[in-house]
């Protein structure tokens, strides 16, 4: 704690505050980027699963159409 008091007395409160805010903002931006990357990865996985489900449904509908066509 003495170190902080000495820094404030020698450099001044506004400079120390600006430096602390800079590092705080930098930390927050890094955390936000990590969260954004995780969310994007989850979105990509979800999109792939949805695409596979749509393809499966399309194949099922095609098979159903073929079966209905064969009965006539």
Secondary structure, DSSP 8 states (H G I E B T S, - for coil): -HHHHHHHHHH-HHHHHHHHHHHHHHHHHHHHHHHHHHHHHHHHHHHHHHHHHHHHHHHHHHHHHHHHHHH-
